[in-house]
Amino acid sequence: MGSKIKVIVATHKKYHMPESDIYLPLQVGAKGKEKLGYECDDSGDNISEKNPYFCELTGLYWAWKNLDCEYIGLSHYRRHFSYKNSHDKDKFQSVLNTQQAEKLCLKYNVILPKKRRYYIESLYSHYKHTHYSIHLDMTRDIISKMYPDYIKTYEKTLKQTYGYMFNMFIMDKKLADKYCSWLFSILFELEKNIKAQKVHDDIKLTPFHARFYGRVSEILFNVWLNYQLNNNKIKKEDVIEIGCIHMDPINWFKKISVFLRAKFFKKKYTGSF
């Protein structure tokens, strides 16, 4: 079954990659760039040129359109699924491997990283304090027109103080097809509306803030999943949370500091950390 599971590892630079055969290192934003020797997201049906704005979603789009598999997933070169607690010095010993993934996919249709909890922020307020809330307001308008059945779930989800982040999942390909069709139809409409309404013409977005479509999608995944669960389209027992391991050290002091500055002093994030 291992060959039927494909988890792309989105990357823009050379990095140590997991050796298990379920993983497919994918250079995202590869169009016009020097190739790294990995599979590239500018082949086949692709949106590689949108990478400065859609970040790892150009990889998800490529995988959705071009991979033939039974389960499809997304991870990052510095962030992986983990299915065991380990204190190994080599963190790659803790990365989800083929055998573990096969067993999980026999029992579950959706595999997710553990929820991120904000405690003192809702998904909406956190986005508002760190980015520009107009993105979520416009997304709400789009959903109300394109997918009105989702609007109550959208509003409820944005009040949550937790959510599945990073656009990471491993999912039955048929479910992933439905999710991606829904997700990209919304994001492409949002992109069109943002340009038509010249939303950012008077605000020069930094490269960090320009990638907001990828961040909106993190919230949209939670909306989509909640709707599926609430309407019994996906059963709760078919979903499992497992660990998420960061390959590089995390500066928790900086992470918490910028979180609190955004919350209380309206200092938007200036970069990833």
C-alpha positions as CSV (number, residue, x, y, z in Angstrom):
1,M,0.0,0.0,0.0
2,G,3.0,2.3,0.6
3,S,3.3,3.2,-3.1
4,K,-0.4,4.3,-3.0
5,I,0.4,6.9,-0.3
6,K,2.2,10.0,-1.5
7,V,3.1,12.8,0.9
8,I,4.7,15.8,-0.9
9,V,7.4,17.6,1.1
10,A,7.1,21.2,0.0
11,T,10.5,22.9,-0.2
12,H,12.2,25.8,-1.9
13,K,15.7,24.7,-1.1
14,K,17.9,21.6,-0.6
15,Y,17.3,20.0,2.7
16,H,17.6,16.6,4.4
17,M,14.5,14.6,3.3
18,P,12.8,11.6,4.8
19,E,13.9,8.3,3.3
20,S,10.5,6.5,3.4
21,D,9.0,5.9,0.0
22,I,5.8,7.6,0.8
23,Y,7.5,11.0,0.6
24,L,8.0,13.0,-2.5
25,P,10.2,16.1,-2.2
26,L,8.6,18.8,-4.3
27,Q,10.2,22.1,-5.3
28,V,7.5,24.7,-5.0
29,G,7.5,27.9,-6.9
30,A,9.9,26.1,-9.3
31,K,8.8,28.1,-12.4
32,G,11.7,30.1,-13.7
33,K,13.9,29.0,-10.8
34,E,17.1,27.0,-10.7
35,K,16.1,23.4,-10.2
36,L,17.1,21.6,-7.0
37,G,17.0,18.0,-8.3
38,Y,13.5,17.3,-6.8
39,E,10.2,16.9,-8.5
40,C,9.0,20.4,-9.5
41,D,5.5,22.0,-9.2
42,D,5.9,23.7,-12.7
43,S,5.1,20.5,-14.6
44,G,1.8,19.2,-15.8
45,D,-1.3,21.1,-14.6
46,N,0.1,23.7,-12.2
47,I,0.0,27.1,-10.7
48,S,3.7,27.4,-9.8
49,E,3.8,31.1,-10.7
50,K,1.4,31.8,-7.8
51,N,3.9,30.5,-5.2
52,P,4.9,34.0,-3.9
53,Y,1.2,34.4,-2.8
54,F,-0.1,30.8,-2.4
55,C,3.1,29.4,-0.8
56,E,2.9,25.5,-0.3
57,L,-0.5,25.5,-2.0
58,T,1.1,25.5,-5.4
59,G,2.5,22.1,-4.3
60,L,-0.9,20.9,-3.1
61,Y,-2.4,22.0,-6.4
62,W,0.2,20.1,-8.3
63,A,-0.2,17.0,-6.3
64,W,-4.0,17.1,-6.6
65,K,-3.9,17.5,-10.4
66,N,-0.9,15.2,-11.2
67,L,-0.5,12.4,-8.7
68,D,-2.2,9.0,-9.1
69,C,-2.5,7.6,-5.6
70,E,-5.0,6.4,-3.0
71,Y,-3.9,8.7,-0.2
72,I,-2.4,12.1,-0.7
73,G,-0.6,14.4,1.8
74,L,1.4,17.5,2.4
75,S,4.3,18.2,4.8
76,H,7.1,20.7,4.8
77,Y,10.9,20.4,4.6
78,R,11.1,21.6,8.2
79,R,7.9,20.2,9.5
80,H,6.8,16.6,9.4
81,F,4.2,14.2,10.8
82,S,5.5,12.0,13.7
83,Y,3.8,8.9,15.2
84,K,5.9,8.3,18.2
85,N,7.5,10.1,21.1
86,S,11.2,10.1,20.7
87,H,14.2,11.8,22.2
88,D,16.5,10.7,19.3
89,K,19.1,13.3,18.5
90,D,18.3,12.6,14.9
91,K,14.8,13.9,14.6
92,F,14.3,12.1,11.3
93,Q,14.1,8.9,13.3
94,S,10.8,10.2,14.6
95,V,9.2,11.1,11.2
96,L,6.2,9.1,10.2
97,N,7.4,6.2,8.1
98,T,5.8,4.0,5.4
99,Q,4.8,1.2,7.7
100,Q,3.2,3.5,10.2
101,A,1.4,5.4,7.5
102,E,0.1,2.2,5.9
103,K,-1.4,1.1,9.2
104,L,-3.1,4.5,9.8
105,C,-4.5,4.7,6.3
106,L,-6.1,1.2,6.7
107,K,-8.1,2.6,9.6
108,Y,-8.5,6.4,9.0
109,N,-9.4,8.5,6.0
110,V,-7.9,11.7,7.4
111,I,-4.6,12.1,9.3
112,L,-3.9,15.5,10.8
113,P,-1.2,17.2,12.9
114,K,-2.3,18.0,16.5
115,K,-4.3,21.2,16.8
116,R,-2.6,24.5,17.4
117,R,-4.2,26.3,20.4
118,Y,-4.2,30.1,20.7
119,Y,-6.1,30.2,24.0
120,I,-6.5,34.0,24.2
121,E,-7.2,34.5,20.4
122,S,-9.8,33.2,18.1
123,L,-8.8,32.2,14.5
124,Y,-10.3,35.5,13.3
125,S,-8.8,37.8,15.9
126,H,-5.4,36.2,15.5
127,Y,-5.5,36.7,11.8
128,K,-6.7,40.2,12.2
129,H,-3.8,41.1,14.6
130,T,-1.1,39.4,12.5
131,H,-2.3,40.0,8.9
132,Y,-5.3,41.9,7.4
133,S,-8.8,40.8,8.4
134,I,-10.3,42.1,5.1
135,H,-9.0,38.8,3.6
136,L,-11.3,36.8,5.8
137,D,-14.2,39.2,5.4
138,M,-14.0,38.9,1.6
139,T,-13.7,35.2,2.0
140,R,-16.9,35.1,4.0
141,D,-18.7,37.0,1.2
142,I,-17.5,34.5,-1.4
143,I,-18.6,31.5,0.6
144,S,-22.0,33.1,1.2
145,K,-22.4,33.3,-2.6
146,M,-20.6,30.1,-3.8
147,Y,-21.2,27.7,-0.8
148,P,-24.0,29.2,1.3
149,D,-24.5,25.9,3.2
150,Y,-21.0,26.5,4.7
151,I,-21.6,30.0,6.0
152,K,-22.7,29.1,9.5
153,T,-19.8,26.7,9.8
154,Y,-17.4,29.5,8.6
155,E,-18.7,31.9,11.2
156,K,-18.5,29.4,14.0
157,T,-15.0,28.1,13.0
158,L,-13.6,31.6,13.0
159,K,-14.6,31.9,16.7
160,Q,-12.5,28.9,17.6
161,T,-9.3,29.4,19.6
162,Y,-7.7,26.4,18.0
163,G,-7.3,24.8,14.6
164,Y,-5.3,22.6,12.3
165,M,-2.5,24.6,10.8
166,F,0.3,24.4,8.2
167,N,-2.0,23.0,5.5
168,M,-0.8,19.5,6.6
169,F,-2.8,16.4,6.1
170,I,-2.8,12.9,4.7
171,M,-6.2,12.1,3.2
172,D,-8.1,9.7,1.1
173,K,-7.6,11.0,-2.5
174,K,-11.3,11.1,-3.2
175,L,-11.8,13.3,-0.2
176,A,-8.8,15.4,-1.1
177,D,-10.3,15.9,-4.6
178,K,-13.4,17.3,-3.0
179,Y,-11.5,19.5,-0.6
180,C,-9.2,20.9,-3.2
181,S,-12.0,21.6,-5.7
182,W,-13.8,23.6,-2.9
183,L,-10.7,25.3,-1.6
184,F,-9.2,26.5,-4.9
185,S,-12.5,27.7,-6.3
186,I,-12.7,30.0,-3.2
187,L,-9.1,31.2,-3.4
188,F,-9.2,31.9,-7.1
189,E,-12.3,34.0,-6.6
190,L,-10.7,35.8,-3.7
191,E,-7.6,36.5,-5.8
192,K,-9.9,37.9,-8.5
193,N,-11.8,40.1,-6.1
194,I,-8.7,41.3,-4.3
195,K,-7.3,42.5,-7.7
196,A,-10.6,43.9,-8.9
197,Q,-11.2,45.9,-5.8
198,K,-7.5,47.0,-5.6
199,V,-7.5,46.1,-1.9
200,H,-3.8,46.4,-1.5
201,D,-3.0,49.2,-4.0
202,D,-2.3,51.6,-1.1
203,I,-0.5,49.0,1.0
204,K,2.8,47.6,-0.3
205,L,2.7,44.1,1.1
206,T,6.0,42.6,2.2
207,P,6.8,39.2,0.7
208,F,5.8,37.7,4.0
209,H,2.3,39.3,4.0
210,A,1.8,38.7,0.3
211,R,1.5,35.0,1.0
212,F,-1.9,35.5,2.6
213,Y,-3.7,33.0,0.4
214,G,-1.8,30.2,2.0
215,R,-2.8,31.5,5.4
216,V,-6.4,31.9,4.6
217,S,-6.4,28.3,3.4
218,E,-5.3,27.1,6.8
219,I,-8.5,28.5,8.2
220,L,-10.5,27.3,5.3
221,F,-9.4,23.7,5.9
222,N,-10.9,23.9,9.4
223,V,-14.1,25.2,7.9
224,W,-14.3,22.4,5.4
225,L,-13.5,19.7,7.9
226,N,-16.0,21.0,10.5
227,Y,-18.7,21.0,7.8
228,Q,-17.9,17.5,6.8
229,L,-17.9,16.3,10.4
230,N,-21.1,18.2,11.3
231,N,-23.0,16.8,8.4
232,N,-21.7,13.2,8.8
233,K,-19.9,13.3,5.4
234,I,-16.8,12.3,7.4
235,K,-17.2,10.3,10.6
236,K,-15.2,11.4,13.6
237,E,-13.8,7.9,14.0
238,D,-12.2,8.2,10.5
239,V,-10.1,11.2,11.6
240,I,-6.9,11.0,13.7
241,E,-4.5,13.5,15.1
242,I,-0.8,12.6,15.3
243,G,2.4,14.5,16.2
244,C,4.0,17.3,14.2
245,I,7.8,17.5,14.6
246,H,9.8,20.6,13.7
247,M,13.2,19.8,12.3
248,D,14.8,23.1,13.3
249,P,14.9,24.5,16.9
250,I,12.0,26.8,17.8
251,N,12.7,30.1,19.5
252,W,9.8,30.0,21.9
253,F,10.7,33.3,23.6
254,K,10.5,35.0,20.2
255,K,7.4,33.1,19.2
256,I,5.5,34.0,22.3
257,S,6.7,37.6,22.3
258,V,5.6,38.4,18.8
259,F,2.3,36.6,19.5
260,L,1.6,38.9,22.5
261,R,2.8,42.0,20.7
262,A,0.3,41.3,17.9
263,K,-2.5,40.6,20.4
264,F,-2.0,43.6,22.7
265,F,0.0,46.2,20.7
266,K,-1.3,45.6,17.2
267,K,2.2,44.8,15.9
268,K,1.7,42.6,12.9
269,Y,4.1,39.7,12.2
270,T,7.0,40.6,10.0
271,G,8.2,37.1,9.1
272,S,8.0,33.4,9.8
273,F,9.7,31.9,12.8
